[in-house]
Amino acid sequence: MRNSRLSAVAALALLVGCLLSPGGMQALHAQQKPLPVAYVISEIELTNPGAYAKGVPLATKALAASGQKRLASGDTTVPLAGEAPATRIVLPVLESLDAVKAGCTSPANVKARKVGNHYPRLRIFAVEGL
């Protein structure tokens, strides 16, 4: 009985040792499927560019704090099918849809939107990446 208990403890110690080795840790991490990234598409039609510009630095800082990486931002677009989009397009990427939700509801972003949201017509939505 005592020898079987020692064998079980030795087997468990061997298993734990393998899992904690670099190869074992890599195997454990490989089993975890990462969350897909999320893209936010913003169509912004400015109704008062000067007033809107006051909120932009606040929003940029707040969203950068949420992990946003801006991929595209500008006024120049080329329509490929249908009508041209609104005058300004912003396309950031975040680590997940949960990060998008957290960034949009953060106190800093809520404050920024109170300053700048009265002056554009906005269409903002997020989509999960592949």
N, CA, C and O atoms as a GROMACS GRO file, in nm:
protein
  520
    1MET      N    1   0.083  -0.119   0.000
    1MET     CA    2   0.000   0.000   0.000
    1MET      C    3   0.088   0.125   0.000
    1MET      O    4   0.064   0.219  -0.076
    2ARG      N    5   0.190   0.125   0.087
    2ARG     CA    6   0.278   0.241   0.097
    2ARG      C    7   0.356   0.262  -0.032
    2ARG      O    8   0.375   0.376  -0.073
    3ASN      N    9   0.399   0.157  -0.098
    3ASN     CA   10   0.473   0.168  -0.224
    3ASN      C   11   0.384   0.223  -0.335
    3ASN      O   12   0.431   0.300  -0.418
    4SER      N   13   0.258   0.184  -0.338
    4SER     CA   14   0.168   0.237  -0.442
    4SER      C   15   0.140   0.385  -0.420
    4SER      O   16   0.126   0.462  -0.515
    5ARG      N   17   0.132   0.425  -0.293
    5ARG     CA   18   0.110   0.566  -0.261
    5ARG      C   19   0.234   0.648  -0.301
    5ARG      O   20   0.220   0.757  -0.355
    6LEU      N   21   0.353   0.596  -0.275
    6LEU     CA   22   0.477   0.663  -0.316
    6LEU      C   23   0.486   0.671  -0.467
    6LEU      O   24   0.533   0.771  -0.522
    7SER      N   25   0.443   0.568  -0.535
    7SER     CA   26   0.445   0.568  -0.682
    7SER      C   27   0.349   0.672  -0.738
    7SER      O   28   0.380   0.740  -0.836
    8ALA      N   29   0.235   0.684  -0.674
    8ALA     CA   30   0.137   0.784  -0.719
    8ALA      C   31   0.192   0.925  -0.698
    8ALA      O   32   0.175   1.011  -0.784
    9VAL      N   33   0.255   0.949  -0.584
    9VAL     CA   34   0.314   1.080  -0.555
    9VAL      C   35   0.427   1.110  -0.653
    9VAL      O   36   0.439   1.222  -0.703
   10ALA      N   37   0.509   1.009  -0.682
   10ALA     CA   38   0.618   1.027  -0.777
   10ALA      C   39   0.565   1.057  -0.916
   10ALA      O   40   0.619   1.141  -0.987
   11ALA      N   41   0.459   0.988  -0.956
   11ALA     CA   42   0.399   1.012  -1.088
   11ALA      C   43   0.341   1.153  -1.096
   11ALA      O   44   0.354   1.221  -1.198
   12LEU      N   45   0.276   1.196  -0.988
   12LEU     CA   46   0.219   1.330  -0.984
   12LEU      C   47   0.330   1.436  -0.990
   12LEU      O   48   0.317   1.536  -1.061
   13ALA      N   49   0.438   1.414  -0.917
   13ALA     CA   50   0.550   1.507  -0.920
   13ALA      C   51   0.612   1.514  -1.059
   13ALA      O   52   0.648   1.622  -1.106
   14LEU      N   53   0.622   1.401  -1.126
   14LEU     CA   54   0.676   1.398  -1.262
   14LEU      C   55   0.584   1.476  -1.356
   14LEU      O   56   0.632   1.553  -1.440
   15LEU      N   57   0.453   1.457  -1.344
   15LEU     CA   58   0.357   1.527  -1.429
   15LEU      C   59   0.365   1.678  -1.407
   15LEU      O   60   0.368   1.755  -1.503
   16VAL      N   61   0.369   1.721  -1.281
   16VAL     CA   62   0.378   1.864  -1.250
   16VAL      C   63   0.508   1.920  -1.304
   16VAL      O   64   0.509   2.030  -1.360
   17GLY      N   65   0.617   1.847  -1.288
   17GLY     CA   66   0.746   1.892  -1.341
   17GLY      C   67   0.743   1.911  -1.491
   17GLY      O   68   0.800   2.007  -1.542
   18CYS      N   69   0.678   1.820  -1.561
   18CYS     CA   70   0.668   1.832  -1.707
   18CYS      C   71   0.584   1.952  -1.748
   18CYS      O   72   0.617   2.024  -1.842
   19LEU      N   73   0.474   1.972  -1.675
   19LEU     CA   74   0.387   2.084  -1.709
   19LEU      C   75   0.454   2.218  -1.682
   19LEU      O   76   0.430   2.316  -1.754
   20LEU      N   77   0.538   2.224  -1.579
   20LEU     CA   78   0.603   2.350  -1.545
   20LEU      C   79   0.729   2.375  -1.628
   20LEU      O   80   0.785   2.484  -1.622
   21SER      N   81   0.772   2.276  -1.702
   21SER     CA   82   0.888   2.296  -1.789
   21SER      C   83   0.849   2.389  -1.903
   21SER      O   84   0.731   2.407  -1.930
   22PRO      N   85   0.948   2.450  -1.972
   22PRO     CA   86   0.914   2.540  -2.083
   22PRO      C   87   0.826   2.474  -2.189
   22PRO      O   88   0.733   2.537  -2.240
   23GLY      N   89   0.854   2.349  -2.222
   23GLY     CA   90   0.772   2.279  -2.321
   23GLY      C   91   0.632   2.253  -2.271
   23GLY      O   92   0.535   2.264  -2.346
   24GLY      N   93   0.621   2.218  -2.142
   24GLY     CA   94   0.490   2.194  -2.084
   24GLY      C   95   0.406   2.320  -2.079
   24GLY      O   96   0.287   2.316  -2.108
   25MET      N   97   0.469   2.432  -2.041
   25MET     CA   98   0.397   2.560  -2.037
   25MET      C   99   0.350   2.601  -2.176
   25MET      O  100   0.240   2.653  -2.193
   26GLN      N  101   0.436   2.577  -2.276
   26GLN     CA  102   0.399   2.610  -2.413
   26GLN      C  103   0.278   2.528  -2.457
   26GLN      O  104   0.188   2.579  -2.523
   27ALA      N  105   0.276   2.400  -2.420
   27ALA     CA  106   0.163   2.314  -2.455
   27ALA      C  107   0.035   2.364  -2.388
   27ALA      O  108  -0.071   2.362  -2.450
   28LEU      N  109   0.045   2.408  -2.261
   28LEU     CA  110  -0.073   2.460  -2.193
   28LEU      C  111  -0.123   2.588  -2.260
   28LEU      O  112  -0.244   2.605  -2.278
   29HIS      N  113  -0.032   2.679  -2.296
   29HIS     CA  114  -0.072   2.803  -2.362
   29HIS      C  115  -0.128   2.777  -2.501
   29HIS      O  116  -0.217   2.850  -2.545
   30ALA      N  117  -0.079   2.676  -2.570
   30ALA     CA  118  -0.127   2.645  -2.704
   30ALA      C  119  -0.272   2.600  -2.700
   30ALA      O  120  -0.345   2.615  -2.798
   31GLN      N  121  -0.315   2.544  -2.587
   31GLN     CA  122  -0.452   2.496  -2.576
   31GLN      C  123  -0.551   2.610  -2.556
   31GLN      O  124  -0.669   2.595  -2.585
   32GLN      N  125  -0.505   2.724  -2.508
   32GLN     CA  126  -0.593   2.839  -2.486
   32GLN      C  127  -0.613   2.911  -2.619
   32GLN      O  128  -0.517   2.955  -2.682
   33LYS      N  129  -0.737   2.923  -2.660
   33LYS     CA  130  -0.767   2.992  -2.784
   33LYS      C  131  -0.780   3.142  -2.755
   33LYS      O  132  -0.863   3.182  -2.672
   34PRO      N  133  -0.700   3.227  -2.821
   34PRO     CA  134  -0.710   3.371  -2.794
   34PRO      C  135  -0.842   3.427  -2.845
   34PRO      O  136  -0.900   3.379  -2.942
   35LEU      N  137  -0.888   3.530  -2.777
   35LEU     CA  138  -1.009   3.599  -2.822
   35LEU      C  139  -0.980   3.672  -2.953
   35LEU      O  140  -0.870   3.724  -2.971
   36PRO      N  141  -1.076   3.677  -3.043
   36PRO     CA  142  -1.053   3.753  -3.166
   36PRO      C  143  -1.047   3.903  -3.136
   36PRO      O  144  -1.112   3.951  -3.043
   37VAL      N  145  -0.970   3.974  -3.215
   37VAL     CA  146  -0.964   4.118  -3.199
   37VAL      C  147  -1.097   4.178  -3.242
   37VAL      O  148  -1.181   4.109  -3.300
   38ALA      N  149  -1.115   4.306  -3.213
   38ALA     CA  150  -1.237   4.375  -3.252
   38ALA      C  151  -1.200   4.505  -3.323
   38ALA      O  152  -1.109   4.576  -3.281
   39TYR      N  153  -1.270   4.535  -3.429
   39TYR     CA  154  -1.251   4.658  -3.504
   39TYR      C  155  -1.371   4.748  -3.479
   39TYR      O  156  -1.485   4.702  -3.474
   40VAL      N  157  -1.344   4.877  -3.463
   40VAL     CA  158  -1.450   4.975  -3.446
   40VAL      C  159  -1.451   5.062  -3.570
   40VAL      O  160  -1.347   5.116  -3.610
   41ILE      N  161  -1.567   5.076  -3.631
   41ILE     CA  162  -1.580   5.160  -3.749
   41ILE      C  163  -1.663   5.282  -3.710
   41ILE      O  164  -1.776   5.269  -3.662
   42SER      N  165  -1.605   5.399  -3.730
   42SER     CA  166  -1.674   5.524  -3.697
   42SER      C  167  -1.690   5.605  -3.825
   42SER      O  168  -1.593   5.634  -3.894
   43GLU      N  169  -1.814   5.641  -3.855
   43GLU     CA  170  -1.842   5.734  -3.964
   43GLU      C  171  -1.883   5.864  -3.897
   43GLU      O  172  -1.977   5.868  -3.818
   44ILE      N  173  -1.812   5.970  -3.928
   44ILE     CA  174  -1.830   6.096  -3.858
   44ILE      C  175  -1.858   6.207  -3.959
   44ILE      O  176  -1.771   6.241  -4.039
   45GLU      N  177  -1.977   6.262  -3.955
   45GLU     CA  178  -2.012   6.377  -4.039
   45GLU      C  179  -2.013   6.500  -3.948
   45GLU      O  180  -2.099   6.513  -3.862
   46LEU      N  181  -1.917   6.588  -3.968
   46LEU     CA  182  -1.903   6.704  -3.881
   46LEU      C  183  -2.006   6.811  -3.914
   46LEU      O  184  -2.026   6.846  -4.031
   47THR      N  185  -2.070   6.862  -3.810
   47THR     CA  186  -2.164   6.972  -3.827
   47THR      C  187  -2.106   7.102  -3.774
   47THR      O  188  -2.150   7.211  -3.812
   48ASN      N  189  -2.004   7.092  -3.687
   48ASN     CA  190  -1.934   7.208  -3.633
   48ASN      C  191  -1.790   7.164  -3.603
   48ASN      O  192  -1.758   7.128  -3.490
   49PRO      N  193  -1.703   7.167  -3.705
   49PRO     CA  194  -1.567   7.114  -3.690
   49PRO      C  195  -1.488   7.176  -3.575
   49PRO      O  196  -1.416   7.105  -3.505
   50GLY      N  197  -1.501   7.306  -3.552
   50GLY     CA  198  -1.426   7.373  -3.446
   50GLY      C  199  -1.465   7.321  -3.308
   50GLY      O  200  -1.378   7.292  -3.226
   51ALA      N  201  -1.593   7.310  -3.283
   51ALA     CA  202  -1.640   7.262  -3.154
   51ALA      C  203  -1.608   7.114  -3.135
   51ALA      O  204  -1.571   7.071  -3.026
   52TYR      N  205  -1.623   7.037  -3.241
   52TYR     CA  206  -1.592   6.894  -3.236
   52TYR      C  207  -1.445   6.871  -3.202
   52TYR      O  208  -1.412   6.778  -3.128
   53ALA      N  209  -1.359   6.955  -3.255
   53ALA     CA  210  -1.216   6.940  -3.234
   53ALA      C  211  -1.176   6.952  -3.087
   53ALA      O  212  -1.072   6.899  -3.046
   54LYS      N  213  -1.259   7.019  -3.007
   54LYS     CA  214  -1.229   7.029  -2.864
   54LYS      C  215  -1.239   6.894  -2.793
   54LYS      O  216  -1.168   6.869  -2.695
   55GLY      N  217  -1.326   6.807  -2.841
   55GLY     CA  218  -1.344   6.676  -2.778
   55GLY      C  219  -1.250   6.570  -2.830
   55GLY      O  220  -1.229   6.468  -2.764
   56VAL      N  221  -1.191   6.592  -2.947
   56VAL     CA  222  -1.106   6.490  -3.008
   56VAL      C  223  -0.985   6.453  -2.922
   56VAL      O  224  -0.961   6.334  -2.903
   57PRO      N  225  -0.908   6.549  -2.869
   57PRO     CA  226  -0.793   6.509  -2.786
   57PRO      C  227  -0.835   6.428  -2.663
   57PRO      O  228  -0.766   6.334  -2.624
   58LEU      N  229  -0.947   6.463  -2.602
   58LEU     CA  230  -0.996   6.389  -2.486
   58LEU      C  231  -1.033   6.246  -2.525
   58LEU      O  232  -0.998   6.152  -2.454
   59ALA      N  233  -1.104   6.231  -2.635
   59ALA     CA  234  -1.145   6.098  -2.680
   59ALA      C  235  -1.025   6.015  -2.721
   59ALA      O  236  -1.019   5.896  -2.690
   60THR      N  237  -0.930   6.075  -2.791
   60THR     CA  238  -0.810   6.003  -2.834
   60THR      C  239  -0.733   5.950  -2.714
   60THR      O  240  -0.689   5.835  -2.715
   61LYS      N  241  -0.717   6.032  -2.613
   61LYS     CA  242  -0.645   5.991  -2.492
   61LYS      C  243  -0.722   5.880  -2.418
   61LYS      O  244  -0.661   5.782  -2.374
   62ALA      N  245  -0.853   5.895  -2.406
   62ALA     CA  246  -0.934   5.796  -2.336
   62ALA      C  247  -0.931   5.662  -2.407
   62ALA      O  248  -0.917   5.557  -2.344
   63LEU      N  249  -0.943   5.664  -2.539
   63LEU     CA  250  -0.946   5.538  -2.613
   63LEU      C  251  -0.808   5.473  -2.621
   63LEU      O  252  -0.798   5.351  -2.625
   64ALA      N  253  -0.703   5.553  -2.624
   64ALA     CA  254  -0.567   5.497  -2.622
   64ALA      C  255  -0.545   5.423  -2.489
   64ALA      O  256  -0.478   5.320  -2.486
   65ALA      N  257  -0.600   5.476  -2.381
   65ALA     CA  258  -0.588   5.410  -2.251
   65ALA      C  259  -0.659   5.276  -2.249
   65ALA      O  260  -0.626   5.190  -2.167
   66SER      N  261  -0.757   5.256  -2.337
   66SER     CA  262  -0.830   5.129  -2.340
   66SER      C  263  -0.760   5.026  -2.430
   66SER      O  264  -0.810   4.915  -2.448
   67GLY      N  265  -0.646   5.063  -2.486
   67GLY     CA  266  -0.572   4.969  -2.570
   67GLY      C  267  -0.598   4.984  -2.718
   67GLY      O  268  -0.553   4.902  -2.798
   68GLN      N  269  -0.671   5.086  -2.755
   68GLN     CA  270  -0.701   5.108  -2.896
   68GLN      C  271  -0.574   5.139  -2.976
   68GLN      O  272  -0.490   5.217  -2.932
   69LYS      N  273  -0.562   5.077  -3.092
   69LYS     CA  274  -0.456   5.112  -3.186
   69LYS      C  275  -0.526   5.157  -3.314
   69LYS      O  276  -0.597   5.079  -3.379
   70ARG      N  277  -0.505   5.282  -3.349
   70ARG     CA  278  -0.573   5.338  -3.465
   70ARG      C  279  -0.506   5.291  -3.594
   70ARG      O  280  -0.386   5.310  -3.613
   71LEU      N  281  -0.584   5.229  -3.681
   71LEU     CA  282  -0.533   5.179  -3.809
   71LEU      C  283  -0.553   5.280  -3.921
   71LEU      O  284  -0.469   5.291  -4.011
   72ALA      N  285  -0.663   5.353  -3.916
   72ALA     CA  286  -0.692   5.451  -4.020
   72ALA      C  287  -0.776   5.562  -3.960
   72ALA      O  288  -0.857   5.539  -3.870
   73SER      N  289  -0.756   5.683  -4.012
   73SER     CA  290  -0.831   5.798  -3.966
   73SER      C  291  -0.814   5.907  -4.069
   73SER      O  292  -0.703   5.952  -4.095
   74GLY      N  293  -0.925   5.950  -4.128
   74GLY     CA  294  -0.910   6.057  -4.225
   74GLY      C  295  -1.036   6.093  -4.298
   74GLY      O  296  -1.142   6.032  -4.280
   75ASP      N  297  -1.021   6.194  -4.381
   75ASP     CA  298  -1.133   6.249  -4.458
   75ASP      C  299  -1.136   6.199  -4.602
   75ASP      O  300  -1.238   6.213  -4.669
   76THR      N  301  -1.027   6.141  -4.650
   76THR     CA  302  -1.019   6.100  -4.789
   76THR      C  303  -1.058   5.954  -4.803
   76THR      O  304  -0.989   5.865  -4.753
   77THR      N  305  -1.168   5.930  -4.869
   77THR     CA  306  -1.215   5.794  -4.896
   77THR      C  307  -1.246   5.778  -5.043
   77THR      O  308  -1.269   5.876  -5.114
   78VAL      N  309  -1.247   5.656  -5.089
   78VAL     CA  310  -1.278   5.626  -5.228
   78VAL      C  311  -1.393   5.526  -5.228
   78VAL      O  312  -1.375   5.412  -5.186
   79PRO      N  313  -1.511   5.566  -5.274
   79PRO     CA  314  -1.623   5.471  -5.276
   79PRO      C  315  -1.599   5.363  -5.382
   79PRO      O  316  -1.563   5.393  -5.496
   80LEU      N  317  -1.618   5.239  -5.344
   80LEU     CA  318  -1.600   5.128  -5.437
   80LEU      C  319  -1.733   5.072  -5.484
   80LEU      O  320  -1.741   5.016  -5.594
   81ALA      N  321  -1.836   5.085  -5.405
   81ALA     CA  322  -1.972   5.046  -5.443
   81ALA      C  323  -2.066   5.131  -5.359
   81ALA      O  324  -2.048   5.143  -5.238
   82GLY      N  325  -2.165   5.189  -5.420
   82GLY     CA  326  -2.258   5.274  -5.347
   82GLY      C  327  -2.201   5.413  -5.326
   82GLY      O  328  -2.104   5.453  -5.390
   83GLU      N  329  -2.265   5.486  -5.236
   83GLU     CA  330  -2.225   5.624  -5.210
   83GLU      C  331  -2.100   5.631  -5.123
   83GLU      O  332  -2.065   5.537  -5.051
   84ALA      N  333  -2.034   5.744  -5.133
   84ALA     CA  334  -1.916   5.766  -5.048
   84ALA      C  335  -1.960   5.771  -4.902
   84ALA      O  336  -2.071   5.814  -4.872
   85PRO      N  337  -1.874   5.727  -4.810
   85PRO     CA  338  -1.909   5.732  -4.668
   85PRO      C  339  -1.908   5.876  -4.617
   85PRO      O  340  -1.878   5.970  -4.690
   86ALA      N  341  -1.943   5.890  -4.490
   86ALA     CA  342  -1.943   6.022  -4.427
   86ALA      C  343  -1.805   6.086  -4.442
   86ALA      O  344  -1.710   6.020  -4.485
   87THR      N  345  -1.795   6.211  -4.408
   87THR     CA  346  -1.673   6.286  -4.436
   87THR      C  347  -1.550   6.236  -4.363
   87THR      O  348  -1.439   6.257  -4.412
   88ARG      N  349  -1.565   6.170  -4.249
   88ARG     CA  350  -1.448   6.125  -4.174
   88ARG      C  351  -1.470   5.980  -4.131
   88ARG      O  352  -1.578   5.943  -4.085
   89ILE      N  353  -1.367   5.898  -4.147
   89ILE     CA  354  -1.371   5.758  -4.106
   89ILE      C  355  -1.257   5.734  -4.007
   89ILE      O  356  -1.144   5.780  -4.029
   90VAL      N  357  -1.288   5.664  -3.899
   90VAL     CA  358  -1.186   5.624  -3.802
   90VAL      C  359  -1.198   5.473  -3.784
   90VAL      O  360  -1.308   5.420  -3.764
   91LEU      N  361  -1.084   5.404  -3.792
   91LEU     CA  362  -1.082   5.258  -3.782
   91LEU      C  363  -0.973   5.214  -3.685
   91LEU      O  364  -0.857   5.201  -3.724
   92PRO      N  365  -1.009   5.190  -3.558
   92PRO     CA  366  -0.913   5.135  -3.463
   92PRO      C  367  -0.935   4.985  -3.443
   92PRO      O  368  -1.039   4.930  -3.481
   93VAL      N  369  -0.838   4.921  -3.382
   93VAL     CA  370  -0.848   4.781  -3.344
   93VAL      C  371  -0.821   4.772  -3.194
   93VAL      O  372  -0.735   4.842  -3.141
   94LEU      N  373  -0.897   4.686  -3.126
   94LEU     CA  374  -0.877   4.659  -2.984
   94LEU      C  375  -0.867   4.509  -2.966
   94LEU      O  376  -0.895   4.432  -3.057
   95GLU      N  377  -0.826   4.467  -2.847
   95GLU     CA  378  -0.797   4.326  -2.826
   95GLU      C  379  -0.922   4.236  -2.825
   95GLU      O  380  -0.910   4.116  -2.848
   96SER      N  381  -1.041   4.292  -2.801
   96SER     CA  382  -1.164   4.211  -2.799
   96SER      C  383  -1.285   4.304  -2.796
   96SER      O  384  -1.273   4.424  -2.776
   97LEU      N  385  -1.404   4.244  -2.818
   97LEU     CA  386  -1.527   4.322  -2.806
   97LEU      C  387  -1.547   4.370  -2.661
   97LEU      O  388  -1.602   4.477  -2.639
   98ASP      N  389  -1.501   4.291  -2.565
   98ASP     CA  390  -1.510   4.334  -2.425
   98ASP      C  391  -1.426   4.460  -2.402
   98ASP      O  392  -1.467   4.549  -2.327
   99ALA      N  393  -1.308   4.466  -2.465
   99ALA     CA  394  -1.223   4.586  -2.452
   99ALA      C  395  -1.290   4.706  -2.517
   99ALA      O  396  -1.278   4.818  -2.468
  100VAL      N  397  -1.362   4.684  -2.627
  100VAL     CA  398  -1.436   4.793  -2.692
  100VAL      C  399  -1.542   4.847  -2.597
  100VAL      O  400  -1.553   4.968  -2.577
  101LYS      N  401  -1.619   4.757  -2.538
  101LYS     CA  402  -1.725   4.799  -2.446
  101LYS      C  403  -1.668   4.874  -2.326
  101LYS      O  404  -1.721   4.976  -2.284
  102ALA      N  405  -1.558   4.822  -2.271
  102ALA     CA  406  -1.496   4.887  -2.155
  102ALA      C  407  -1.443   5.025  -2.192
  102ALA      O  408  -1.457   5.120  -2.115
  103GLY      N  409  -1.383   5.037  -2.310
  103GLY     CA  410  -1.329   5.166  -2.353
  103GLY      C  411  -1.439   5.268  -2.377
  103GLY      O  412  -1.424   5.385  -2.343
  104CYS      N  413  -1.549   5.224  -2.435
  104CYS     CA  414  -1.659   5.316  -2.465
  104CYS      C  415  -1.733   5.363  -2.341
  104CYS      O  416  -1.791   5.471  -2.340
  105THR      N  417  -1.731   5.283  -2.237
  105THR     CA  418  -1.803   5.320  -2.115
  105THR      C  419  -1.711   5.373  -2.005
  105THR      O  420  -1.756   5.399  -1.894
  106SER      N  421  -1.582   5.387  -2.036
  106SER     CA  422  -1.490   5.439  -1.935
  106SER      C  423  -1.527   5.583  -1.900
  106SER      O  424  -1.577   5.656  -1.986
  107PRO      N  425  -1.503   5.625  -1.777
  107PRO     CA  426  -1.535   5.763  -1.738
  107PRO      C  427  -1.468   5.868  -1.826
  107PRO      O  428  -1.528   5.971  -1.856
  108ALA      N  429  -1.343   5.842  -1.867
  108ALA     CA  430  -1.272   5.939  -1.952
  108ALA      C  431  -1.338   5.952  -2.088
  108ALA      O  432  -1.349   6.062  -2.141
  109ASN      N  433  -1.384   5.841  -2.145
  109ASN     CA  434  -1.449   5.848  -2.277
  109ASN      C  435  -1.588   5.911  -2.266
  109ASN      O  436  -1.628   5.986  -2.355
  110VAL      N  437  -1.660   5.880  -2.160
  110VAL     CA  438  -1.792   5.942  -2.140
  110VAL      C  439  -1.777   6.094  -2.131
  110VAL      O  440  -1.857   6.168  -2.189
  111LYS      N  441  -1.675   6.140  -2.060
  111LYS     CA  442  -1.649   6.284  -2.048
  111LYS      C  443  -1.616   6.344  -2.186
  111LYS      O  444  -1.666   6.450  -2.221
  112ALA      N  445  -1.532   6.276  -2.262
  112ALA     CA  446  -1.494   6.325  -2.395
  112ALA      C  447  -1.615   6.335  -2.487
  112ALA      O  448  -1.628   6.430  -2.564
  113ARG      N  449  -1.703   6.237  -2.479
  113ARG     CA  450  -1.821   6.239  -2.566
  113ARG      C  451  -1.917   6.351  -2.529
  113ARG      O  452  -1.986   6.405  -2.615
  114LYS      N  453  -1.922   6.387  -2.400
  114LYS     CA  454  -2.007   6.499  -2.359
  114LYS      C  455  -1.958   6.630  -2.421
  114LYS      O  456  -2.038   6.718  -2.452
  115VAL      N  457  -1.827   6.641  -2.438
  115VAL     CA  458  -1.769   6.763  -2.496
  115VAL      C  459  -1.790   6.766  -2.647
  115VAL      O  460  -1.830   6.868  -2.702
  116GLY      N  461  -1.762   6.655  -2.714
  116GLY     CA  462  -1.759   6.658  -2.860
  116GLY      C  463  -1.875   6.599  -2.936
  116GLY      O  464  -1.883   6.617  -3.057
  117ASN      N  465  -1.965   6.528  -2.870
  117ASN     CA  466  -2.070   6.456  -2.942
  117ASN      C  467  -2.187   6.541  -2.990
  117ASN      O  468  -2.274   6.490  -3.060
  118HIS      N  469  -2.192   6.667  -2.954
  118HIS     CA  470  -2.304   6.751  -2.998
  118HIS      C  471  -2.285   6.800  -3.141
  118HIS      O  472  -2.378   6.852  -3.202
  119TYR      N  473  -2.164   6.785  -3.193
  119TYR     CA  474  -2.131   6.851  -3.319
  119TYR      C  475  -2.115   6.762  -3.440
  119TYR      O  476  -2.109   6.814  -3.552
  120PRO      N  477  -2.109   6.631  -3.426
  120PRO     CA  478  -2.111   6.548  -3.545
  120PRO      C  479  -2.237   6.462  -3.548
  120PRO      O  480  -2.308   6.448  -3.449
  121ARG      N  481  -2.262   6.405  -3.664
  121ARG     CA  482  -2.357   6.294  -3.675
  121ARG      C  483  -2.269   6.170  -3.678
  121ARG      O  484  -2.180   6.157  -3.762
  122LEU      N  485  -2.295   6.080  -3.585
  122LEU     CA  486  -2.208   5.964  -3.570
  122LEU      C  487  -2.278   5.833  -3.604
  122LEU      O  488  -2.397   5.816  -3.581
  123ARG      N  489  -2.202   5.744  -3.660
  123ARG     CA  490  -2.243   5.604  -3.675
  123ARG      C  491  -2.120   5.524  -3.635
  123ARG      O  492  -2.020   5.522  -3.707
  124ILE      N  493  -2.127   5.459  -3.519
  124ILE     CA  494  -2.012   5.387  -3.466
  124ILE      C  495  -2.058   5.245  -3.432
  124ILE      O  496  -2.160   5.226  -3.366
  125PHE      N  497  -1.982   5.147  -3.478
  125PHE     CA  498  -2.014   5.008  -3.446
  125PHE      C  499  -1.886   4.927  -3.444
  125PHE      O  500  -1.784   4.966  -3.501
  126ALA      N  501  -1.893   4.812  -3.376
  126ALA     CA  502  -1.777   4.725  -3.363
  126ALA      C  503  -1.807   4.592  -3.431
  126ALA      O  504  -1.923   4.549  -3.438
  127VAL      N  505  -1.703   4.529  -3.480
  127VAL     CA  506  -1.718   4.397  -3.543
  127VAL      C  507  -1.601   4.311  -3.496
  127VAL      O  508  -1.488   4.358  -3.485
  128GLU      N  509  -1.630   4.187  -3.470
  128GLU     CA  510  -1.527   4.094  -3.426
  128GLU      C  511  -1.442   4.051  -3.544
  128GLU      O  512  -1.493   4.019  -3.651
  129GLY      N  513  -1.310   4.052  -3.523
  129GLY     CA  514  -1.218   4.012  -3.628
  129GLY      C  515  -1.207   3.860  -3.639
  129GLY      O  516  -1.264   3.786  -3.559
  130LEU      N  517  -1.134   3.817  -3.738
  130LEU     CA  518  -1.113   3.674  -3.759
  130LEU      C  519  -0.992   3.625  -3.684
  130LEU      O  520  -0.959   3.507  -3.690
   0.00000   0.00000   0.00000
